[in-house]
Amino acid sequence: MGLSNNVRLRFGVGEPGRFISHLDILRLMGRAIRRAQLPIAYSQGFSPTPKLAFASTLPVGVTSEAEYVDLQLQTSLDCETVKSRLNAVLPDGFQILEAAALPVKYPALMSLITTACYQIRTLGEVSDLEPRITDLLAKDVLMVSVKRKQKEQQANIRSLIDKMAYDALNQQIELQCASGVKANLRPMDLLPLLGLELRDVLIHRTALLIKAEADQLLTPFDVLKG
Amino acid sequence: MKQKLLRILPDVSKPARYTNQELNACHKEWKQVAVKMALAFPDTYEIGMGNLGFKILYHIINQRQDALAERVYMPWVDMQQKMKAEDLPLTALESGQPLADFDIVGFTLQYELSFSNIIKMLDLAGIPRLSAQRDNRYPLIIAGGPCGYNPEPLADFLDCVVLGDGEEVIGELLELVKTSKEQKLSRQETLLKLAQISGVYVPRFYEIKYTDQGTIKTIQKTESSVPDQIEKRVVADLDQAPFPDRMIVPYLQTVHDRVMVEVMRGCTRGCRFCQAGMIYRPVRERSVETLKKQVLQLLDSTGYEQVSLTSLSTGDYSKVERLVTELAAECRQRGVSVSLPSLRVDSFSVRLATEIEKFKKTGLTFAPEAGTQRLRDVINKNVREEDLYEAVDAAFAAGWFQIKLYFMIGLPTETWEDLDGIANLAKNVLEIGRRRLPKDGKKPVVNVSVASFVPKPGTPFQWEAFTDQELLLAKQDYLRKQLRHPGFNFSAHDVPTSYLEAVFARGDRRLGKVLARAVDLGCQFDGWNEHFRFDLWMHAFHDAGIDSDFYAYRERQADEIFPWEHLSSGVSRQFLWLERKRAYQGITTEDCRFNNCVGCRVCQDLDVTNRLQGGDGIE
């Protein structure tokens, strides 16, 4: 059961892992795999790199329980073994939460992801978030300045927001928005519209999803069961 | 404190500089450890994490039950502002404890232009700058490293300076601080005891008097129990010396972010401009077996994908071929690459590089240092023009297409013909590349990098004047014009930066006032072009009433007393003077590893020898 050359992992990013870039996470996973002595496959070419395919780049500063990476191994291993061996060597702030076997040929995970869910928890007292959100969603155009290729640009992000609501009990905003190579919203770009600053909140990614037929949303593990 | 820190992190650049919890970092229970030492690096986290000396000391100190070592780096400017706004002092990474709560803060003196950062770090930590202002409520501020052979500009700020190999002294130092705490000795009593440890220099026990001309008249000790001259400490047998079996793996990319092993320490090639080649004598090599064991252990504990075989000149390691061949084979199986940081200028070194870099062939670097044989003889850089051509020919033949050539300008006796020599060498190297590389493939590129010669203490050129800034700029322009052709890239070091380095390299205690003033004016991160403010520095010299040209441009008299006269690397002043005379006569001096003793006195006076694995050493 679960014996495979190709393994999909779901991992979480906490403190202090949230403060590093995607490139750093990539390097960190490669090194953890070496320490775990997993028989990872390497790319051919000038400088061989381990065959890892990530689902998404996590914005710096955001924690997550829904990061995904596909590993290609040289030999078959039990998925649970991969998970436990990695967890034994990962540094603080990183944990493998789930593992499953992949079919041999599978499309790049990054190209499938369409949607992400975030919890934006406010650190201090913010009184009127609920009406602010209602106002925001009522508008057709939401212009924010976003950084693209080192340049500040104005962009309308209204169509990127699927759902947004305030959970008063837990003092957090629940956000579902576009995420992926085709359309992408960085949750922090939304904050100025709500009168918030990055230091006022903790952002946590709860899901990365794939929009399937009939707008059904599936996790990268759901699609394997298909 | 930590909570406050976490809240400001999202607003600063590269927050992972400040978060700690890296793999293999050592966290000890603060209250259960008798002696606490902070290893302080006066530059950013990314620069500091690459320092091998710190890794060694971190390992040795944390091996002890009764001691702990933690790291602290200079926060970037944006972080300093946030810390100020939140009223946060500078803290150590591991425990988050304020720097001021440690027993010892040990700074490394790697580079003169980091002196301002040391003072800034004391300010950020809320520790009084001057040694005289600190009592037992504050940590001992100590230092070590290459600039320790002339720490005089920092003499008023530092409590003591360790000369030589730190691993030899650190144990004695910790023991002493521990007992002085137990016995509740005063700061003065502790320092007096520290001064009894061989290799430990306590500046406050030495009084400097000056002549009317501004040179030093006398250096006199003020306590009878301290030594007249402080001699460096030496690890006699590097193969037996402690070395970490694990290294901290940072979350973000740093300088030298890979497994590092120290193949050997010291170099006896005897280049007359090179401070490292004098102060780290004699040559001590590790065995191939030890190095292989260390590499494999470190790969296991870090997961790194690269190994670097470090030393001042790894190509000179007597068993380099065996080491590289065996390691490369072992590492290839693990998908790990091996790198040699410094290549000798010869075809043998290129063959080695080819052995290890089977795939990635971008650039190779060689350092002929000077453009003509005459000038290379003057500086005792024993490289012939043919050696360089053979080396680059082999490199182009093996598939490299980018060659970087390092030179110095402003060397003693240099003429415009020597600069023409630099341009000629570069042109010939490019020509070899054009002949060697296939016509339809990548075109050869020759990068010429030019640094300004800075006279350093403890070298045969310690008497020399630093070349006039205007002249250096003219020389840079002269070369730039000659190399303004396709196929060349020319780069030159910032001249004012080198000038300031020259001032502080041979500065005395009077420069302490300038340093303090410069930091007050806002000088910091002087090694970073975007922060270097030469105007503010000149302002500081003016305010302190000190003429910087006196330190940079003045050729020293044969019998002048240097500010570092009482500090010894073991290489005798007589030998250095003789080497200087030979330089002007164009006479080269051989490498004592392969030839006769050259009489530098290190082995005799410090009771050590070159220890080579090839068995050619004088055992």
Chai-1 contact restraints between the chains, C-beta under 6 A:
chainA,res_idxA,chainB,res_idxB,connection_type,confidence,min_distance_angstrom,max_distance_angstrom,comment,restraint_id
A,P16,B,T19,contact,1.0,0.0,6.0,A-B,restraint_1
A,P16,B,Q21,contact,1.0,0.0,6.0,A-B,restraint_2
A,F19,B,P15,contact,1.0,0.0,6.0,A-B,restraint_3
A,F19,B,A16,contact,1.0,0.0,6.0,A-B,restraint_4
A,F19,B,T19,contact,1.0,0.0,6.0,A-B,restraint_5
A,I20,B,A16,contact,1.0,0.0,6.0,A-B,restraint_6
A,I20,B,Y251,contact,1.0,0.0,6.0,A-B,restraint_7
A,I20,B,L252,contact,1.0,0.0,6.0,A-B,restraint_8
A,D24,B,Y251,contact,1.0,0.0,6.0,A-B,restraint_9
A,D24,B,L252,contact,1.0,0.0,6.0,A-B,restraint_10
A,R31,B,G303,contact,1.0,0.0,6.0,A-B,restraint_11
A,R34,B,G303,contact,1.0,0.0,6.0,A-B,restraint_12
A,R35,B,G303,contact,1.0,0.0,6.0,A-B,restraint_13
A,Y42,B,G335,contact,1.0,0.0,6.0,A-B,restraint_14
A,F46,B,F359,contact,1.0,0.0,6.0,A-B,restraint_15
A,F46,B,K360,contact,1.0,0.0,6.0,A-B,restraint_16
A,S47,B,K360,contact,1.0,0.0,6.0,A-B,restraint_17
A,P48,B,G335,contact,1.0,0.0,6.0,A-B,restraint_18
A,G61,B,P10,contact,1.0,0.0,6.0,A-B,restraint_19
A,P91,B,L23,contact,1.0,0.0,6.0,A-B,restraint_20
A,D92,B,Q21,contact,1.0,0.0,6.0,A-B,restraint_21
A,L198,B,P10,contact,1.0,0.0,6.0,A-B,restraint_22
A,R199,B,R7,contact,1.0,0.0,6.0,A-B,restraint_23
A,R199,B,P10,contact,1.0,0.0,6.0,A-B,restraint_24
A,R199,B,D11,contact,1.0,0.0,6.0,A-B,restraint_25
